[in-house]
Amino acid sequence: MTNKKPVTEKKTEPAARAETVETEAGTARITWHPAKNADFVLAVSHGAGGGTDARDLQALAAELPRHGVTVALVEQPWRVAGKKVAPAPKTLDIGWRGIWPAVQRKKLPVIAGGRSAGARVACRTATELGAAAVLALSFPLHPPGKPEKSRADELLGSGVPTLVVQGGNDPFGKPAEYPEGAYELVEIPYGDHSFAVPKRAELGQDEAVALITQAVTGWIKGLREC
């Protein structure tokens, strides 16, 4: 007769679920990654050249629910429609405004977030929509090779607590190029615009992604204490 060890139930977060939201710019999609006993919602969108499968967005969606943050991955209408080119910034803002009532339904403070073009949208609309804070991943401070075309005014004008997470080798703006202002900035060493690190780097890819989730988790903890 063999002794069977008791099976211990693993604590897991609720399963992800998707919903579509009609906006004036078309149909958007929100994929919810809910947290038990959440005290924040992070609504975060993608950039102009990719979707919510980006490594940083997926890592945050996997990690933050363990820390009491429900993550809403937002796909802009142009991505849902299968288009390959993002529309003008004004249209992106319209799509983002359209999903906002859905992310407010839980009656929790909402952190507006995005990567690249999505970060610009979050900054531009934060005060208007009543966001509790802004998470700007790979904020495109300027087009590659054109530092004179700065978008710093969007970042500096967010009007709420803001965290920028930037790759050390991002051609859209390296951390040293950022102006002084009322925001926090965390550098991911060796990272490019998608936070990819070269194989020769002293930092591995998994370590780079872990730095992103650690930085965001720590920052949100600080928001709770304010």
C-alpha positions in Angstrom: 0.0 0.0 0.0 1.4 3.4 -1.0 1.0 6.6 0.9 -0.3 9.4 -1.3 0.7 12.9 -0.5 -2.3 15.3 -0.2 -2.9 17.4 -3.2 -2.4 21.1 -2.4 -4.5 23.5 -4.5 -2.5 26.1 -6.3 -3.7 29.6 -6.0 -4.4 31.0 -9.4 -5.8 34.3 -10.7 -9.1 34.2 -12.6 -8.8 33.3 -16.3 -8.3 36.0 -18.9 -11.4 37.0 -20.9 -11.9 39.3 -23.9 -14.7 41.8 -24.7 -15.3 44.1 -27.6 -16.1 47.7 -27.1 -17.6 50.0 -29.7 -15.9 53.4 -30.1 -16.3 56.3 -32.5 -13.1 55.0 -34.2 -14.4 51.4 -34.6 -14.5 48.2 -32.6 -11.8 47.9 -29.9 -11.0 44.8 -27.9 -10.1 44.5 -24.2 -8.5 41.4 -22.8 -8.9 41.3 -19.1 -6.4 39.7 -16.8 -8.2 40.0 -13.5 -6.7 40.1 -10.0 -8.4 38.9 -6.8 -9.1 41.8 -4.5 -7.7 44.3 -7.0 -7.2 47.8 -5.9 -6.0 49.2 -9.3 -6.8 48.6 -13.0 -3.9 49.1 -15.5 -5.4 49.8 -18.9 -2.5 49.5 -21.3 -2.4 49.6 -25.1 0.1 48.7 -27.9 2.2 50.8 -30.3 1.8 51.7 -33.9 3.8 48.7 -35.2 2.5 45.8 -33.1 -0.2 44.5 -30.8 -0.8 43.4 -27.3 1.5 40.3 -27.8 4.5 42.6 -27.1 6.8 41.0 -24.6 6.4 43.8 -22.0 2.6 43.9 -22.2 2.4 40.1 -21.9 4.8 40.1 -18.9 2.8 42.7 -17.1 -0.5 40.9 -17.7 1.0 37.7 -16.3 2.7 39.3 -13.2 0.6 42.3 -12.0 -2.6 40.3 -11.1 -0.5 38.6 -8.4 0.0 42.0 -6.9 -3.5 43.2 -6.8 -3.7 44.9 -10.2 -6.2 43.9 -12.8 -4.6 44.4 -16.3 -6.8 45.4 -19.3 -4.8 44.9 -22.5 -6.4 47.2 -25.1 -6.3 46.6 -28.8 -7.1 49.8 -30.8 -9.8 49.5 -33.5 -7.3 49.6 -36.3 -5.7 46.4 -35.0 -9.0 44.7 -34.4 -9.9 45.6 -38.0 -6.7 43.9 -39.3 -5.1 47.0 -40.6 -1.3 47.2 -40.6 -0.8 50.9 -40.3 -1.9 53.0 -37.3 -4.1 56.0 -38.0 -3.4 59.6 -37.0 -2.8 60.4 -33.3 -6.2 62.1 -33.1 -7.9 58.9 -34.1 -5.9 56.9 -31.6 -7.1 59.2 -28.9 -10.7 58.7 -30.0 -10.4 55.0 -29.7 -8.8 55.3 -26.3 -11.5 57.6 -25.0 -14.1 55.1 -26.2 -12.8 52.2 -24.1 -12.4 54.3 -21.0 -15.9 53.7 -19.6 -15.3 50.0 -19.8 -12.1 50.1 -17.7 -13.8 52.4 -15.2 -16.7 49.9 -14.6 -14.9 48.3 -11.7 -14.9 51.6 -9.8 -11.2 51.3 -9.1 -8.4 53.8 -9.8 -7.3 53.4 -13.4 -3.7 53.7 -14.5 -3.5 54.7 -18.2 -0.7 52.9 -19.9 0.7 52.2 -23.3 3.9 51.3 -25.2 5.3 53.6 -27.8 2.4 55.4 -29.6 0.1 54.0 -26.9 2.2 55.8 -24.3 1.7 59.0 -26.1 -2.1 58.5 -26.1 -2.1 57.8 -22.4 -0.1 60.9 -21.7 -2.3 63.1 -23.9 -5.6 62.0 -22.4 -4.7 61.3 -18.7 -6.0 64.5 -17.1 -9.1 64.6 -19.3 -10.1 61.0 -18.5 -9.2 61.2 -14.8 -6.5 58.6 -14.9 -4.8 58.0 -11.5 -1.4 57.7 -13.1 0.4 57.0 -16.4 2.7 54.1 -17.3 4.7 55.0 -20.4 6.6 52.0 -21.9 9.2 52.9 -24.6 7.9 56.4 -24.9 8.9 57.7 -28.4 10.6 60.9 -27.3 11.4 61.6 -31.0 11.5 59.8 -34.3 14.8 57.9 -34.8 17.6 60.2 -35.8 15.5 63.3 -35.4 15.9 64.6 -31.8 14.8 68.1 -32.9 11.2 66.7 -33.3 10.7 66.2 -29.6 7.5 65.0 -28.1 8.5 65.8 -24.5 5.6 68.2 -24.1 3.2 65.2 -24.2 5.1 63.4 -21.5 5.6 66.5 -19.3 1.9 67.4 -19.8 0.4 64.2 -18.4 -0.6 66.0 -15.2 -0.5 62.8 -13.1 2.2 60.6 -11.6 4.1 59.1 -14.5 6.6 56.2 -14.9 8.7 55.9 -18.0 10.3 52.5 -18.7 12.9 53.0 -21.4 15.4 50.8 -23.1 19.0 51.9 -22.8 19.5 51.7 -26.6 16.0 52.9 -27.8 16.5 54.8 -31.0 13.3 56.7 -30.2 15.0 58.3 -27.2 17.7 57.0 -24.9 17.2 57.7 -21.2 20.0 60.3 -21.1 18.0 62.4 -23.7 15.0 62.8 -21.5 14.4 66.3 -20.0 14.0 67.0 -16.3 10.4 66.8 -15.2 7.8 65.5 -12.7 8.0 61.8 -13.7 10.1 58.8 -12.9 12.3 57.0 -15.4 13.6 53.5 -15.2 16.3 52.3 -17.7 16.3 48.7 -19.0 20.0 48.3 -19.9 20.8 47.3 -23.5 17.1 47.3 -24.4 15.9 48.6 -27.8 12.4 50.0 -28.5 10.8 46.6 -27.9 13.1 45.9 -24.9 15.0 43.3 -26.9 18.6 42.9 -25.7 21.5 41.7 -27.8 22.9 38.2 -27.2 26.3 39.7 -26.3 24.7 41.8 -23.5 25.5 41.2 -19.9 21.8 41.1 -19.2 19.7 38.2 -20.6 16.2 38.7 -22.2 14.3 37.2 -19.3 16.3 39.3 -16.9 15.4 42.4 -18.9 11.7 41.6 -18.8 11.9 40.9 -15.1 13.3 44.4 -14.6 10.3 45.8 -16.3 7.8 44.0 -14.1 9.7 44.7 -11.0 9.9 48.4 -11.8 6.2 48.7 -12.5 5.2 46.6 -9.5 7.4 48.8 -7.2 6.0 52.0 -8.7 2.4 50.9 -8.2 3.2 50.0 -4.6 4.4 53.6 -4.2 1.1 54.8 -5.6 -0.8 52.9 -3.0 1.3 54.6 -0.2 0.6 58.1 -1.5 
